[in-house]
Amino acid sequence: MKITEKSIIGELVAENYQTAKTFKKYKVDFCCQGSRTIEDACAKKKIDPAIMVEELNEVVAEKRSEVIDFKSWPMDLLIDYIEKKHHRYVEEQIAIIMPYLQKVVKVHGQHNPELIEIHELFAEAATELTSHMKKEELILFPYIKKLEAAKRARATVEPPQFITVENSIRMMMHEHDTEGERFRKISELSDTYTPPMHACNTYRVSFALLKEFEEDLHMHIHLENNILFPKAAQLEKQFQHQPTVQ
């Protein structure tokens, strides 16, 4: 895989997740804004694209046997992984992080008012992500699995009640963008999750958990935006062009 300034960021990370480290280093969003080229992202960040391309090609040249090739997975397996790994993580961590933030705001909020906004933003994220994941688990993901099963059985599949997979995907991606922007704001308010010198242990743990949560969310959104959703939209088009599969 030869990387150039015209390479699409999301496609690169889908091919080799190790490239995500370079994008994180330069604070370039590879999940919610993965459809941009390296050139476009660097222009916005005022980064020399040649430097980034060189670093990315060095990363790709390294042989890493431990890298999971999610792109090769069938969609039903990827969906199961997303639900059990990332959806479950979000649910569990919300229940852990919220009490920590409430305690930190109560103790330190007067002298560190940014904590109040961080708490409010995370509470919004908790509500919206919970609703978002249920829509995926109950509506979108089951239909994508039907498409996958129909492809294997060389059978037909009824159109979804939500008009098209592509329309539902577009809505899910918009909600991903909202969460990406929300956590960019949390990151800014927390000085990239850096607790102040006077921070107590609860304060420090809260920021560490928020950082981990954001990192997991990046991977979560990447798997959907850059791998699952494009494959699902492409398969849906195949059924639309071939309504009867022999």
C-alpha positions in Angstrom: 0.0 0.0 0.0 1.7 3.2 -1.2 0.5 6.3 0.5 0.3 9.7 -1.2 -1.1 13.1 -0.3 -4.3 12.1 -2.2 -4.8 9.0 -0.1 -8.1 8.9 1.8 -7.5 8.8 5.6 -10.3 6.5 6.5 -9.4 4.0 3.8 -5.7 4.0 5.1 -6.8 3.2 8.6 -9.2 0.5 7.4 -6.2 -1.1 5.6 -3.8 -0.8 8.5 -4.9 0.5 11.9 -1.3 1.2 12.8 -1.6 4.4 10.7 -4.1 5.7 13.2 -1.1 6.4 15.6 0.3 8.9 13.1 -3.1 10.6 12.6 -3.5 10.8 16.4 -0.1 12.3 16.7 -1.1 15.2 14.5 -4.6 15.4 15.9 -6.2 14.5 12.6 -9.6 12.9 12.9 -9.6 9.5 11.1 -13.0 8.2 12.1 -15.7 10.9 11.8 -13.8 12.9 9.2 -12.1 9.9 7.5 -13.4 10.7 4.0 -10.8 13.5 3.6 -7.5 13.2 1.8 -4.2 13.6 3.7 -3.7 16.8 1.7 -7.0 18.3 2.8 -6.5 17.4 6.5 -2.9 18.8 6.5 -4.0 22.0 4.9 -6.5 22.6 7.7 -4.0 21.7 10.4 -1.2 23.7 8.6 1.0 20.5 8.5 3.4 19.7 5.7 1.7 16.7 4.0 5.0 15.3 2.8 6.2 14.8 6.3 3.0 12.9 7.3 3.1 10.8 4.1 6.7 9.8 4.9 5.8 8.8 8.4 2.7 6.8 7.3 4.7 4.9 4.7 7.3 4.0 7.4 4.5 2.7 9.5 3.0 0.6 6.7 6.4 -0.8 5.9 6.7 -2.3 9.3 5.5 -5.9 9.6 3.1 -6.3 12.5 1.6 -9.7 12.8 -0.7 -8.7 15.7 -2.7 -6.2 13.6 -6.3 -7.5 13.1 -7.5 -7.3 9.6 -11.1 -6.2 10.3 -11.6 -5.4 6.6 -11.5 -9.1 5.8 -14.2 -10.0 8.3 -17.7 -10.8 7.2 -20.2 -8.1 8.2 -22.1 -10.3 10.7 -18.9 -11.1 12.5 -17.8 -7.5 12.6 -21.2 -6.5 13.9 -21.0 -9.0 16.7 -17.6 -7.7 17.6 -18.7 -4.1 17.6 -21.7 -4.9 19.9 -19.8 -7.1 22.3 -16.6 -5.1 22.4 -17.5 -1.5 21.9 -21.2 -1.2 22.7 -20.8 -3.1 25.9 -17.7 -1.0 26.8 -19.7 2.2 26.3 -22.5 1.0 28.6 -20.2 -0.3 31.3 -18.0 2.8 31.3 -20.8 5.3 31.4 -21.9 3.7 34.7 -18.4 4.1 36.0 -17.4 7.5 34.7 -20.6 9.4 35.6 -20.3 9.0 39.4 -16.6 10.0 39.2 -17.4 13.2 37.3 -20.3 14.1 39.7 -17.9 13.7 42.7 -15.2 15.8 41.0 -17.6 18.6 40.1 -18.9 18.7 43.6 -15.4 19.0 45.1 -13.5 21.0 42.5 -16.2 22.6 40.3 -16.0 25.9 42.1 -12.4 26.5 41.3 -12.3 24.5 38.1 -15.5 25.5 36.3 -14.5 23.7 33.1 -15.3 20.5 35.0 -19.0 21.4 35.1 -19.1 21.7 31.3 -17.1 18.4 30.9 -19.7 16.7 33.1 -22.6 18.2 31.1 -21.0 17.2 27.8 -20.4 13.6 28.9 -23.9 13.3 30.3 -25.2 14.4 26.9 -22.9 11.9 25.2 -24.1 9.1 27.5 -27.7 9.7 26.6 -27.1 10.1 22.9 -24.8 7.1 22.6 -27.2 4.9 24.4 -30.0 5.8 22.0 -27.7 5.6 19.0 -26.4 2.1 19.9 -30.0 0.8 20.4 -31.0 2.0 16.9 -28.1 0.2 15.5 -28.7 -3.0 17.5 -32.4 -3.1 16.9 -32.8 -1.7 13.4 -29.7 -1.2 11.2 -27.4 -4.1 12.3 -30.1 -6.8 12.0 -30.9 -5.7 8.4 -27.2 -5.7 7.5 -27.0 -9.3 8.8 -30.0 -10.1 6.6 -28.2 -8.8 3.6 -25.1 -10.8 4.4 -27.2 -14.0 4.9 -29.1 -13.4 1.6 -25.8 -13.0 -0.2 -24.5 -16.3 1.1 -27.7 -18.1 0.3 -28.0 -16.4 -3.1 -31.5 -15.3 -2.1 -33.5 -12.1 -2.3 -34.2 -9.8 0.7 -37.1 -7.5 1.4 -36.3 -3.7 1.4 -35.9 -2.3 4.9 -38.7 -0.4 6.6 -36.3 2.5 7.0 -36.2 3.0 3.2 -32.5 2.2 2.5 -29.5 1.1 4.4 -27.6 4.1 2.9 -30.1 6.5 4.5 -29.8 4.9 7.9 -26.1 4.9 7.6 -26.1 8.6 6.7 -28.0 9.3 9.9 -25.7 7.1 12.0 -22.6 8.9 10.6 -24.2 12.3 11.4 -24.6 11.1 15.0 -21.0 9.9 15.0 -19.9 13.4 13.9 -21.8 14.9 16.8 -20.1 12.7 19.3 -16.7 13.3 17.7 -17.2 17.0 18.1 -18.5 16.6 21.6 -15.3 14.7 22.7 -13.1 17.2 20.9 -14.6 19.8 23.2 -14.1 17.6 26.3 -10.5 17.1 25.2 -10.0 20.9 24.9 -11.6 21.7 28.2 -9.5 19.1 30.0 -6.2 20.2 28.3 -6.1 16.8 26.5 -7.0 15.0 29.7 -4.2 16.5 31.7 -5.2 17.0 35.3 -3.9 20.0 37.2 -1.2 19.6 39.8 -3.7 20.0 42.7 -5.9 17.2 41.3 -6.9 14.4 43.7 -6.9 10.8 42.7 -10.6 10.8 41.7 -9.9 13.8 39.5 -7.0 12.0 37.8 -8.9 8.8 37.4 -11.8 10.6 35.8 -9.6 12.2 33.2 -7.8 8.9 32.5 -11.1 7.1 32.0 -12.4 9.9 29.7 -9.3 9.6 27.6 -9.7 5.8 27.4 -13.4 6.3 26.5 -12.5 8.7 23.7 -9.9 6.3 22.3 -12.3 3.4 22.3 -14.9 5.6 20.6 -12.5 6.5 17.8 -11.9 2.8 17.1 -15.7 2.1 17.5 -16.6 4.8 14.9 -13.7 3.8 12.6 -15.0 0.2 12.4 -18.4 1.4 11.4 -17.7 4.5 9.3 -14.7 3.2 7.4 -15.4 -0.6 7.2 -18.9 -1.8 8.0 -21.0 1.0 6.6 -19.2 1.1 3.1 -19.5 -2.7 2.8 -23.2 -2.6 3.7 -24.0 0.2 1.3 -22.1 -1.6 -1.5 -24.0 -4.9 -0.9 -27.3 -3.1 -0.8 -26.6 -1.6 -4.2 -25.9 -5.1 -5.5 -29.3 -6.3 -4.4 -30.9 -3.2 -5.9 -29.3 -3.9 -9.3 -30.0 -7.6 -9.1 -33.4 -7.9 -7.4 -33.5 -11.7 -8.0 -30.3 -13.6 -7.1 -30.1 -16.9 -8.9 
